[in-house]
Structures are given as C-alpha cells and as structure tokens.
Amino acid sequence: MKPSKRKTSKVWLALNTLVSFGALFFALFKGMDGAAMALSALPPFFYGIYTGVGHMDLRRVLSSSIPTQGPECPPSFSNG
C-alpha cells in the first residue's frame, strides 16, 4: 500500500493558518478584542483537525496490516 503524503492537506493547513493569523492580527490592529479572541482558536482548530484525520488514517492502515489473531504461544510458555 502506497503511503499517503497528504500534500493537499498540508497546503490547505498552511493556507488556513496564514489566513487565520492574518485575520487575527487585523482584528488586534483594529481593536476588535472579541473577534481576536475567537480568531485565536482557529490555528489550533485547523491543526487538530489535520492531526485527527492523520490519526484516523494511521489507525486504518495499521488495522488493515495487523492480523486479527495473535501468534501461537511458544511451547515454553504452555501449561503442559
């Protein structure tokens, strides 16, 4: 299975982060404190979504490559 590079996701994350920081600094410059507080949550939100999707992708890959049953116990560990 070819590993995902998620280039499109990384580009969108970078663009959303830059735009949200730009809006945050604009709100601070204009003295809009309430908007600045709301906008300060956007970069962590975008990063959390990005890493959350990556975690789900990783779990899907790992669950498809790991056998559902574990290996047999070696004879040295048996009760007999």
C-alpha positions as CSV (number, residue, x, y, z in Angstrom):
1,M,0.0,0.0,0.0
2,K,1.4,3.4,-1.0
3,P,1.7,5.8,2.0
4,S,-0.2,9.0,1.7
5,K,1.9,12.2,1.6
6,R,-1.2,14.3,2.3
7,K,0.3,17.2,0.2
8,T,-3.1,18.8,-0.5
9,S,-4.0,18.7,3.2
10,K,-0.6,20.3,4.2
11,V,-1.1,23.1,1.7
12,W,-4.7,23.8,2.9
13,L,-3.5,23.7,6.5
14,A,-0.7,26.2,5.8
15,L,-3.1,28.5,3.8
16,N,-5.8,28.3,6.5
17,T,-3.2,29.0,9.2
18,L,-1.8,32.0,7.4
19,V,-5.2,33.5,6.7
20,S,-6.4,33.0,10.3
21,F,-3.3,34.6,11.7
22,G,-3.7,37.5,9.2
23,A,-7.3,37.9,10.4
24,L,-6.2,37.7,14.0
25,F,-3.6,40.4,13.6
26,F,-6.0,42.6,11.6
27,A,-8.6,42.2,14.4
28,L,-5.9,43.2,17.0
29,F,-4.8,46.1,14.9
30,K,-8.4,47.4,14.6
31,G,-9.1,46.8,18.3
32,M,-11.7,44.2,17.9
33,D,-10.9,42.2,21.0
34,G,-13.9,39.8,20.8
35,A,-13.1,38.9,17.2
36,A,-9.4,38.5,18.1
37,M,-10.3,36.0,20.9
38,A,-12.5,34.0,18.5
39,L,-9.9,34.0,15.8
40,S,-7.1,32.9,18.1
41,A,-8.9,29.5,18.3
42,L,-8.6,28.9,14.5
43,P,-5.0,27.8,14.1
44,P,-5.2,25.1,16.9
45,F,-8.5,24.0,15.5
46,F,-7.1,23.6,12.0
47,Y,-4.1,21.7,13.3
48,G,-6.3,19.5,15.5
49,I,-8.4,18.6,12.5
50,Y,-5.3,17.8,10.4
51,T,-3.7,15.6,13.0
52,G,-7.1,13.9,13.9
53,V,-7.6,12.9,10.2
54,G,-4.0,11.7,10.1
55,H,-4.5,9.6,13.2
56,M,-7.6,8.0,11.7
57,D,-5.6,7.3,8.5
58,L,-2.8,5.7,10.5
59,R,-5.3,3.5,12.5
60,R,-6.9,2.4,9.2
61,V,-3.5,1.4,7.8
62,L,-2.4,-0.4,11.0
63,S,-5.7,-2.2,11.4
64,S,-5.5,-3.5,7.8
65,S,-1.9,-4.7,8.1
66,I,-2.0,-6.4,11.5
67,P,-3.5,-9.9,11.7
68,T,-6.7,-10.2,13.7
69,Q,-5.3,-13.1,15.8
70,G,-2.0,-13.1,17.6
71,P,0.7,-15.7,17.1
72,E,0.5,-19.0,18.8
73,C,2.2,-19.3,22.2
74,P,5.6,-20.9,22.1
75,P,5.9,-24.4,23.7
76,S,8.0,-23.0,26.5
77,F,5.0,-20.9,27.7
78,S,2.3,-23.5,27.6
79,N,0.9,-25.0,30.7
80,G,1.7,-28.6,29.7
